[in-house]
Amino acid sequence: MKKIAKLLLFAACCVSLASCEDYLDTSSPSNMGDDFVTSSPSEALKIMSKAYAVYRQGGAMFSLYDWNDPMRSDVEYYCEGPGPNNKYARMAVSEASVNDLRGGFDGSYSVISYAAKFAGVLAGKAEYQADLAAGRTSAWTQLYGEAVALRALTYFNATLHFGDIPYGYENSAITAYELSSRYAICDALIEELQRVEPLMYRLGEGGITGERISRTFVAALIGKIALHAAGWQTIRTDMEGLYGDVQFETKATDATHKCAYVRRTDYRDYLTIAETWFAKAMGEAAGSAKLVTVDERADVQNPFQRHFQYSLDLEVSPETLFEIGCPQGAGPDGMAANGEYLYAFGRGSSGGGSNGAPTKVFAATRMTPAFYFGGYANDDPRRDVSGVVTGLDGKGHEKLIPFKLTSKADGGGVCLNKWSYCYMSEPFTAKQRCAGVNYPVMRMAEVYLMLAEAKAALGKDGEALSLVNDIRRRAFGDQNHDLKGLTGDAVKAAVVDEARLELFGESRITWFLIRGGLLSEAAVDAQNEIRTICADLRTKGYHAFANGNRFPAYVWTKQVTGPYMGYDCKDADDAVNYPAWRGVYDYTKTGYKVDGKNHNTAIKGLFKSLTEAEIASAEADGYVKTAYGIVYAENEATYVKNQMGGITSATEVPRYFFPIPFETLSQSKGAVTNGYGLPQE
């Protein structure tokens, strides 16, 4: 259980492997102490653990990627009104400032520098060289592979979010640097990862769990990098020769911002690489990793939720390929990890920053009503695990979340529900951002869907559908919901649809849309659907979806005796437990004094229109008419803007990159500039 996480905050930082604070501060670290910190695998692991912590704290989760990706698709949005926190998620790049992502950019290069230095030290060790020459996997070759792979992962993420970037300058004196093509970077990373993959342990071997980079994850990462290299993406057209001899087919061009939405013409070669390595990650290199298809719990049968329950129990799921450990609470030095899961990404709670029931959950990521009410089949067990209409007041009570635009449970609409304090085996109440839930990087279901995407693009329709159906069978528990008879573009669309249903709120859907050439079209379709829904709410009092559900202007609610939590519930007339996977934990068990008795929220009229007789009966029973969808309609313009409102045409080039910060631009002697209309100063 989270053995590595315990090392993350107090691994030694004063040795020669200390990372650079800024990207441009790249003078070579001193060699003093290298022999000591790599005197044994256990000592070296402390340094690798520190590298993971640097990635978590500054290079990825807190200040960069996952603050935007889970809110940038046609089914996800940010809870508050337009502002600086969501300008990139809503594609409002015209509002960008050059240093918006300086912390994340510099943090990424700190990780890169740290990991590269560590790999270099390990490569010089006699023990590593002996194991390498003998062709045997050992603790030393594993650690070397981890360092190389963390460097590759960080570079890859930087290309996704900044485009073409400086590459390969770490830990050396720099007098000049320039941009490298993302395609050349991907080629180099694939080659490096292919070199180290055989040197590493599979998950479950050598004591390696999903909290460390393994051969299993490296195989999948190779596939993911190749898949992105093969996909549609926005490139610059203002720098002749940047992409070398790579040839492109073009979907759209933007003369004003000097960019184009393209796919390389040899994309099938990269799809074949992706197909090969995803299959390896699922087969030969899988080790103990697998899709969770069995739920051993006596009172619950939901294998999809079981994967997330592992993280809520502070355990590593068998489905996890890699996740960054987050210690719970403060470390020995008094410092705490910035744990965005259960804070930015979780079920909203209006509690304070500490000693709440539960503590404050900002809950940045929300699910569109169109997707919650109309996107899922009503018997899909993933819907209520993924999205929830009620939050918590921080004082031990459940509450309906309204659609006014604000955070926590005070507004914002349907919350991400995969991570919820109430379903922790021991809910943490001491302080926000300190719950200890790990930062997920990749799980096996995503690998299934990415492999399906590659196969669909290669015209292997049957194989792609088989993978999609594997995911659906895990969700539904049978073959009755299998997709059949689809071909061509319909298969490609089915893969993206399944990614929405499976991966909501996990920072992945936006990339399926971008790679598939669908982002702008999806954005405009979602915006138009909001307008239609809001018009119906104002004129009819509801909007009806094809699955039979209605999104109502008003619902009827009352607080009822509790506290208790709901699990799977198929009785749509159960006002307290349906929708499922909500309710509230009994926080008196944590020592919190909860006021009153009526802690749970009962809801009537959520998915259907009540008759006059049903309304009269509900009101006689103490239910109160509560504004719901009508508030969404009142805020139509803002919800449209939040739904990637920076995209206004289905045929425009999506500009989804962040600006490279000013210091890097200014010290490059003009060789590094921002493209896509992003600011230069």
C-alpha positions in Angstrom: 0.0 0.0 0.0 1.6 3.2 -1.2 5.1 2.2 -0.1 6.8 4.7 -2.5 4.6 7.6 -1.5 6.2 7.6 1.9 9.6 8.5 0.4 8.4 11.3 -1.8 8.7 14.3 0.4 11.8 13.6 2.3 14.2 12.1 -0.2 17.5 14.0 0.0 17.6 17.2 -2.1 21.0 18.6 -1.0 23.0 16.1 -3.0 24.5 16.7 -6.5 21.2 15.6 -8.1 19.4 18.7 -7.0 17.3 20.0 -10.0 17.4 23.4 -11.6 14.9 25.9 -10.5 14.5 27.5 -13.9 14.9 25.9 -17.4 17.7 28.4 -18.3 19.7 27.7 -15.2 21.3 24.6 -16.6 24.9 24.6 -15.5 26.1 21.1 -14.7 25.6 20.0 -11.1 28.6 19.1 -9.0 29.6 15.5 -8.8 30.1 15.5 -5.1 28.0 12.8 -3.4 27.1 10.8 -6.5 28.8 7.6 -5.2 26.9 8.0 -1.9 23.5 8.5 -3.3 23.9 5.5 -5.6 25.7 3.3 -3.1 22.8 0.9 -3.1 19.5 0.5 -4.9 17.6 1.6 -1.8 19.6 4.8 -1.6 19.2 5.4 -5.3 15.5 4.8 -5.1 15.2 7.8 -2.7 16.6 10.0 -5.5 14.2 8.5 -8.1 11.4 9.1 -5.6 12.4 12.7 -5.3 12.2 13.0 -9.1 8.7 11.7 -9.0 7.8 14.3 -6.4 9.3 17.1 -8.5 7.1 15.9 -11.4 4.0 15.9 -9.2 4.6 19.2 -7.4 5.9 21.4 -10.3 6.1 19.6 -13.6 2.6 18.3 -14.2 -0.3 17.9 -11.9 -0.5 21.0 -9.8 0.7 23.8 -12.1 0.2 22.5 -15.6 -1.5 19.7 -17.5 -4.3 18.3 -15.4 -5.6 21.7 -14.5 -6.8 22.2 -18.1 -7.2 18.8 -19.8 -10.1 17.4 -17.7 -12.2 20.5 -18.6 -11.5 20.8 -22.3 -13.9 18.5 -24.3 -17.5 18.4 -25.5 -18.7 16.7 -22.3 -16.5 18.5 -19.7 -16.3 22.1 -18.5 -15.1 24.3 -15.7 -17.4 25.1 -12.8 -16.9 28.9 -12.5 -17.5 31.7 -15.0 -14.9 32.7 -17.5 -11.7 33.8 -15.8 -7.9 33.2 -15.7 -8.3 29.7 -14.3 -10.1 28.3 -17.3 -9.1 30.4 -20.3 -7.1 27.6 -21.8 -9.7 24.9 -21.1 -12.3 27.1 -22.9 -9.7 27.7 -25.7 -9.7 31.5 -25.1 -6.0 31.8 -26.2 -6.5 35.4 -27.1 -6.6 36.1 -23.3 -3.2 34.4 -22.8 -0.3 36.0 -20.9 3.2 34.9 -21.7 4.0 33.7 -18.2 0.7 32.0 -17.4 2.4 28.6 -17.4 5.9 29.5 -16.4 5.7 27.4 -13.2 4.7 24.3 -15.2 7.2 24.9 -18.0 10.1 25.5 -15.7 9.0 22.6 -13.5 8.9 20.3 -16.4 12.5 21.1 -17.3 13.5 20.7 -13.7 12.1 17.1 -13.9 13.9 16.5 -17.2 17.2 17.8 -15.8 16.9 15.8 -12.6 16.0 12.6 -14.3 18.7 13.0 -17.0 21.4 13.6 -14.4 20.3 10.6 -12.4 20.3 8.4 -15.5 23.8 9.6 -16.3 25.1 8.8 -12.9 23.5 5.3 -13.0 24.9 4.6 -16.4 28.4 5.0 -15.1 28.1 2.5 -12.3 30.0 -0.7 -12.7 27.0 -2.7 -11.4 24.7 -1.3 -14.0 27.2 -1.9 -16.8 27.7 -5.5 -15.7 24.0 -6.2 -15.7 23.6 -4.5 -19.0 26.4 -6.5 -20.6 24.9 -9.7 -19.2 21.5 -8.8 -20.5 19.8 -9.2 -17.1 17.2 -7.0 -15.5 18.2 -5.8 -12.1 17.4 -3.1 -9.6 20.1 -1.0 -11.3 18.7 -1.4 -14.8 15.2 -0.8 -13.5 16.2 2.4 -11.9 18.1 3.6 -15.0 15.0 2.8 -17.1 12.8 4.7 -14.7 14.9 7.8 -15.0 15.1 7.7 -18.8 11.3 7.1 -19.0 10.4 9.9 -16.6 12.5 12.3 -18.7 10.7 11.0 -21.8 7.2 11.3 -20.2 7.9 14.8 -19.2 9.2 15.9 -22.6 6.3 14.2 -24.3 3.8 16.0 -22.1 5.6 19.3 -22.8 5.2 18.8 -26.6 1.5 18.1 -26.1 1.0 21.4 -24.2 3.6 23.7 -25.7 4.1 22.2 -29.2 7.6 22.5 -30.5 10.1 23.1 -27.6 13.8 23.2 -26.8 15.1 19.7 -26.5 18.2 18.0 -25.3 20.0 20.8 -23.5 19.7 19.5 -19.9 22.7 19.6 -17.5 25.1 21.4 -19.9 26.3 25.0 -20.2 24.2 26.7 -22.9 25.2 29.6 -25.0 22.4 29.1 -27.6 19.3 27.0 -28.0 16.4 26.7 -30.4 13.1 24.9 -31.0 13.0 21.3 -32.0 10.2 19.7 -34.0 7.8 17.8 -31.8 8.0 15.0 -34.5 11.7 14.7 -34.1 11.4 14.8 -30.3 8.8 12.0 -30.5 11.1 9.9 -32.7 13.9 10.4 -30.2 11.8 9.5 -27.2 10.4 6.4 -28.9 14.0 5.2 -29.7 15.1 5.9 -26.1 12.2 4.1 -24.6 12.6 1.1 -26.9 16.2 0.9 -25.7 15.4 0.8 -22.0 12.1 -1.2 -22.1 13.9 -4.6 -22.0 16.0 -3.5 -19.0 13.0 -3.0 -16.7 10.7 -5.1 -14.6 7.1 -5.7 -15.6 4.5 -4.7 -13.0 4.5 -7.2 -10.2 8.1 -8.2 -10.8 11.0 -7.1 -8.6 8.7 -5.4 -6.1 7.5 -2.9 -8.8 4.0 -1.5 -8.3 2.0 1.1 -10.3 3.6 3.8 -8.1 6.8 3.3 -10.1 7.5 3.4 -13.9 7.7 -0.2 -15.1 8.3 -2.0 -18.4 4.5 -2.3 -18.6 4.1 1.5 -18.6 7.0 2.1 -20.9 5.5 -0.2 -23.5 2.2 1.7 -23.3 4.0 5.1 -23.4 5.8 4.1 -26.6 2.4 3.3 -28.1 0.9 6.6 -26.8 3.7 8.7 -28.2 3.5 7.0 -31.6 -0.3 7.4 -31.6 0.0 11.2 -31.0 2.7 11.4 -33.7 0.2 9.8 -36.1 -2.7 11.9 -35.1 -4.1 15.3 -36.2 -2.6 18.2 -34.5 -2.0 21.9 -34.9 1.4 22.9 -36.2 3.2 26.2 -36.9 3.4 27.6 -40.4 5.6 30.6 -39.5 8.9 28.7 -39.2 10.1 27.3 -42.5 12.0 24.1 -42.1 11.0 23.5 -38.5 9.5 20.0 -39.3 12.3 18.9 -41.6 11.2 16.5 -44.3 7.9 15.5 -42.6 5.1 15.9 -45.1 1.5 16.7 -44.1 -2.1 16.4 -45.2 -4.1 19.5 -44.1 -7.5 19.7 -42.6 -7.6 23.4 -41.9 -5.4 26.5 -42.1 -5.3 29.7 -40.1 -3.5 32.5 -42.0 -4.0 35.0 -39.2 -2.3 33.0 -36.5 0.0 31.2 -38.9 -0.9 27.6 -38.0 -2.6 24.6 -39.6 -4.4 21.5 -38.4 -2.5 18.6 -40.0 -1.6 14.9 -40.0 1.7 13.6 -41.3 1.3 11.6 -44.5 3.2 8.6 -43.2 0.8 8.4 -40.2 0.1 4.7 -40.8 3.7 3.8 -40.0 3.3 5.4 -36.5 -0.1 3.7 -36.1 1.6 0.4 -36.6 4.2 1.3 -34.0 1.4 2.2 -31.6 -0.5 -0.9 -32.3 2.5 -3.1 -31.7 3.4 -1.5 -28.4 -0.1 -1.2 -27.0 -0.5 -4.9 -27.7 2.8 -5.6 -25.9 1.7 -3.6 -22.9 -1.5 -5.7 -22.7 0.3 -8.9 -23.3 4.0 -9.8 -23.1 4.9 -6.8 -21.0 1.7 -6.6 -18.9 3.0 -8.4 -15.8 0.3 -8.1 -13.2 -1.6 -5.3 -14.9 -5.1 -6.0 -16.1 -8.5 -4.6 -16.6 -10.5 -4.9 -13.4 -13.4 -7.1 -14.5 -14.4 -8.7 -11.2 -15.8 -7.0 -8.1 -15.3 -9.2 -5.1 -17.3 -7.0 -2.8 -20.4 -8.7 -1.3 -22.6 -5.6 -1.3 -21.5 -4.0 -4.6 -21.1 -5.3 -8.1 -19.4 -2.5 -10.1 -16.0 -3.5 -11.5 -15.7 0.0 -13.1 -16.0 1.7 -9.7 -13.7 -0.9 -8.1 -10.7 0.5 -9.9 -11.3 3.9 -8.3 -12.1 2.4 -4.9 -8.5 1.1 -4.8 -7.3 4.7 -4.9 -9.8 5.8 -2.3 -8.5 3.0 -0.1 -5.0 4.3 -0.7 -4.1 1.2 -2.6 -2.8 0.7 -6.1 -5.4 -0.8 -8.5 -4.4 -3.8 -10.7 -5.6 -1.6 -13.6 -3.1 1.1 -12.9 0.0 1.2 -15.2 1.4 4.2 -13.5 0.4 6.8 -10.9 2.4 9.4 -8.9 2.3 8.7 -5.2 0.8 11.4 -2.9 1.5 11.2 0.8 -1.4 11.8 3.1 -1.2 14.8 5.4 2.1 16.6 6.1 5.5 15.0 5.8 8.2 14.9 8.4 9.3 18.3 7.4 5.9 19.8 7.9 5.3 20.1 4.1 2.3 18.5 2.4 1.8 17.2 -1.1 -0.4 19.2 -3.4 -3.0 16.6 -3.9 -5.4 17.8 -6.5 -7.4 14.6 -6.5 -10.2 15.0 -4.0 -9.7 18.7 -4.2 -9.8 20.0 -7.8 -11.0 16.7 -9.1 -13.7 15.3 -6.9 -17.2 15.6 -5.6 -17.8 19.2 -4.5 -17.8 20.1 -0.9 -18.4 23.6 0.6 -16.4 22.8 3.7 -13.5 24.9 4.9 -9.8 24.2 4.4 -9.5 22.0 7.4 -11.4 19.9 9.8 -14.5 19.7 7.6 -16.9 16.9 7.0 -15.4 16.6 4.4 -12.8 19.3 3.9 -13.3 21.8 1.0 -13.5 20.2 -2.5 -13.1 22.9 -5.2 -14.4 20.5 -7.9 -13.1 22.2 -11.0 -14.3 19.5 -13.5 -18.0 19.2 -14.3 -20.1 17.0 -16.6 -22.4 18.7 -19.2 -26.1 18.0 -18.6 -26.3 16.8 -22.2 -23.8 14.0 -21.3 -25.2 13.2 -17.9 -28.8 13.0 -18.9 -28.5 12.0 -22.6 -25.0 10.5 -23.1 -25.3 7.3 -21.0 -27.6 4.4 -21.3 -29.8 4.4 -18.2 -28.4 1.0 -17.2 -24.8 2.0 -17.7 -23.1 1.6 -14.2 -20.5 4.2 -15.1 -22.8 7.2 -15.2 -23.3 7.6 -11.5 -19.8 6.6 -10.6 -18.6 9.3 -13.0 -21.0 12.1 -12.4 -23.1 13.2 -9.4 -25.8 15.8 -9.0 -25.3 16.2 -5.2 -22.4 17.5 -3.2 -21.6 18.1 0.4 -21.9 21.1 2.7 -18.7 20.3 4.6 -20.8 19.8 7.8 -21.8 16.2 7.2 -24.8 16.8 5.0 -25.6 16.1 1.3 -27.0 18.9 -0.9 -28.2 19.3 -4.4 -25.7 21.2 -6.6 -27.3 24.1 -8.4 -26.3 25.4 -11.8 -25.2 28.8 -10.8 -21.5 29.3 -11.8 -19.4 28.8 -8.8 -17.2 26.2 -7.2 -17.5 23.5 -4.5 -21.1 22.3 -3.9 -22.5 25.8 -4.1 -22.9 25.6 -7.9 -21.4 24.5 -11.1 -23.6 21.6 -11.9 -22.9 17.9 -12.2 -19.7 17.0 -10.4 -16.9 14.5 -11.2 -17.7 11.6 -8.8 -14.9 9.1 -9.4 -13.0 10.5 -6.5 -15.1 11.2 -3.4 -14.2 11.7 0.2 -17.3 9.8 1.3 -16.2 6.6 -0.3 -12.7 6.6 1.3 -12.3 3.6 3.7 -11.2 6.2 6.2 -12.2 9.7 5.1 -9.5 12.3 5.7 -10.7 15.4 7.5 -7.7 17.3 8.6 -6.9 19.5 5.7 -7.7 20.1 2.0 -5.3 18.9 -0.7 -3.8 16.4 1.8 -6.0 13.3 1.3 -3.2 11.1 -0.1 -5.0 10.0 -3.3 -2.5 9.3 -6.0 -2.2 11.3 -9.2 -3.2 8.9 -12.0 -1.1 8.8 -15.2 -2.4 5.8 -17.2 -4.7 2.9 -16.6 -5.3 -0.2 -18.7 -8.7 0.9 -20.0 -7.1 3.8 -21.7 -4.6 1.4 -23.4 -7.5 -0.7 -24.7 -9.2 2.4 -26.1 -6.0 3.8 -27.6 -5.3 0.5 -29.3 -8.8 0.5 -30.6 -8.2 4.0 -32.0 -5.1 2.8 -33.8 -6.8 -0.3 -35.2 -9.8 1.7 -36.3 -7.5 4.2 -38.1 -5.7 1.3 -39.8 -9.1 -0.1 -41.0 -9.1 -3.1 -38.7 -12.7 -2.5 -37.7 -13.5 -5.8 -36.2 -10.4 -5.8 -33.9 -11.2 -2.2 -32.8 -14.8 -3.1 -32.0 -13.7 -6.1 -30.0 -11.6 -3.9 -27.8 -14.4 -1.4 -27.3 -16.7 -4.3 -26.4 -14.2 -5.5 -23.8 -14.6 -2.1 -22.1 -18.4 -2.3 -22.4 -18.6 -5.8 -21.0 -16.6 -4.7 -18.0 -19.1 -1.9 -17.5 -22.4 -3.8 -18.1 -21.4 -7.2 -17.0 -22.6 -9.0 -20.1 -22.5 -9.0 -23.9 -25.9 -7.6 -24.4 -24.5 -4.1 -25.0 -21.9 -5.1 -27.5 -21.5 -2.9 -30.6 -21.9 -4.8 -33.8 -21.9 -4.3 -37.6 -20.1 -0.9 -37.6 -17.5 -0.1 -40.2 -15.2 2.8 -41.2 -16.0 6.2 -39.6 -18.7 4.7 -37.5 -16.0 2.5 -35.7 -13.8 5.6 -35.2 -16.8 7.4 -33.7 -17.6 4.5 -31.4 -14.1 4.6 -30.0 -14.3 8.2 -29.2 -17.8 7.8 -27.7 -16.6 5.0 -25.5 -13.6 7.2 -24.4 -16.2 9.8 -23.2 -18.1 7.2 -21.2 -15.1 5.5 -19.7 -12.6 8.3 -19.2 -14.7 11.3 -18.2 -12.7 13.7 -16.0 -9.4 11.8 -16.4 -7.7 14.3 -18.7 -8.0 12.0 -21.7 -11.0 12.9 -23.8 -9.6 16.1 -25.2 -6.7 14.1 -26.8 -9.0 11.6 -28.4 -10.7 14.5 -30.0 -7.5 16.3 -31.1 -5.9 13.2 -32.5 -9.1 12.3 -34.4 -9.4 15.8 -36.0 -12.7 16.3 -34.1 -12.0 19.0 -31.5 -13.5 22.1 -33.3 -16.5 20.2 -34.7 -17.2 18.7 -31.2 -16.9 22.1 -29.6 -19.4 23.8 -31.9 -21.8 20.9 -31.8 -21.7 21.0 -27.9 -22.3 24.8 -27.9 -25.3 24.4 -30.2 -26.7 21.7 -28.1 -26.5 23.9 -25.1 -28.6 26.6 -26.9 -31.2 24.0 -27.9 -31.4 22.6 -24.3 -31.7 26.1 -22.8 -34.5 27.1 -25.3 -36.4 24.0 -24.3 -36.0 24.6 -20.6 -37.4 28.1 -21.0 -40.3 27.1 -23.2 -41.2 23.5 -22.2 -39.8 23.3 -18.7 -37.5 20.4 -19.7 -35.3 19.1 -22.5 -35.9 15.5 -23.7 -33.1 13.2 -24.8 -33.2 10.2 -27.1 -32.6 7.8 -24.2 -35.9 8.8 -22.7 -34.5 11.1 -20.0 -35.6 14.6 -19.4 -33.4 17.4 -18.0 -35.9 19.4 -15.9 -36.2 23.1 -15.2 -37.3 22.3 -11.6 -37.0 19.3 -9.3 -38.5 18.6 -5.9 -36.1 18.0 -3.0 -36.1 17.5 0.8 -33.6 16.4 3.4 -34.2 13.0 4.9 -32.9 10.9 7.8 -29.3 9.8 7.5 -26.4 9.8 7.2 -25.9 6.9 4.9 -24.3 6.3 1.5 -25.8 4.8 -1.6 -24.2 2.3 -4.0 -25.6 0.8 -7.1 -29.4 1.4 -7.4 -31.6 0.4 -10.3 -34.9 1.6 -8.8 -35.5 4.9 -10.5 -38.3 5.7 -8.1 -35.9 5.6 -5.1 -35.7 9.3 -4.4 -32.8 8.9 -1.9 -30.5 6.4 -3.6 -31.2 7.1 -7.3 -29.1 8.4 -9.0 -26.7 6.0 -7.4 -23.3 6.5 -5.8 -24.2 9.5 -3.7 -25.3 10.1 -0.1 -23.0 11.1 2.7 -20.6 9.3 5.0 -21.3 9.2 8.8 -18.8 11.8 9.9 -19.5 11.2 13.5 -17.2 8.2 13.1 -14.3 10.7 12.5 -15.2 12.6 15.7 -17.0 15.4 13.8 -20.1 16.7 15.5 -22.8 16.6 12.9 -25.9 18.8 13.5 -29.4 17.4 13.1 -30.6 14.1 11.7 -31.6 14.9 8.1 -28.3 14.5 6.3 -29.3 12.9 3.0 -31.1 14.6 0.0 -34.1 13.0 -1.7 -34.9 14.2 -5.3 -38.0 13.7 -7.3 -38.5 14.7 -11.0 -34.8 14.5 -11.9 -35.1 12.4 -15.0 -38.8 12.7 -15.9 -41.6 15.3 -15.7 -43.8 14.9 -12.7 -47.6 14.9 -13.2 -49.6 17.4 -11.2 -50.8 14.6 -8.9 -47.2 13.5 -8.3 -46.2 17.1 -7.5 -49.1 17.5 -5.1 -48.2 14.3 -3.4 -44.5 15.2 -3.2 -45.2 18.6 -1.7 -47.6 17.1 0.8 -44.7 14.9 1.8 -42.5 17.9 2.5 -40.7 18.1 -0.9 -39.9 21.7 -2.0 -39.8 22.9 -5.6 -36.2 23.7 -6.4 -34.8 25.6 -9.4 -32.5 23.3 -11.4 -32.2 23.4 -15.2 -33.8 26.8 -15.4 -30.7 28.2 -13.7 -28.6 26.6 -16.5 -30.8 28.3 -19.0 -30.5 31.7 -17.3 -26.7 31.3 -17.6 -26.8 30.0 -21.2 -24.2 32.5 -22.6 -21.7 31.7 -19.9 -22.1 27.9 -20.3 -21.6 28.2 -24.1 -18.4 30.2 -23.4 -17.1 27.6 -21.0 -17.8 24.9 -23.5 -14.5 25.6 -25.5 -16.1 28.9 -26.4 -12.9 30.1 -28.0 -13.7 27.9 -30.9 -16.5 29.4 -33.0 -16.4 27.4 -36.2 -16.4 23.6 -36.8 -13.7 24.1 -39.5 -11.3 26.4 -37.6 -7.8 25.4 -36.5 -7.9 24.6 -32.8 -5.3 26.5 -30.8 -4.8 24.5 -27.7 -1.2 25.2 -26.7 0.2 27.2 -23.8 2.8 30.0 -24.3 6.5 29.3 -23.7 7.4 31.8 -20.9 9.2 35.1 -21.5 12.5 34.2 -19.9 13.0 31.3 -22.3 12.1 33.4 -25.3 14.2 36.4 -24.3 17.4 34.5 -23.6 17.2 32.4 -26.8 18.5 35.3 -29.0 15.4 35.1 -31.1 15.6 31.4 -31.9 12.6 30.5 -29.7 9.3 32.3 -30.2 5.6 31.6 -29.5 3.4 30.6 -32.4 -0.4 30.2 -32.8 -1.0 33.9 -32.0 0.3 33.4 -28.4 2.0 36.4 -26.8 5.8 37.0 -27.1 6.1 39.3 -24.1 
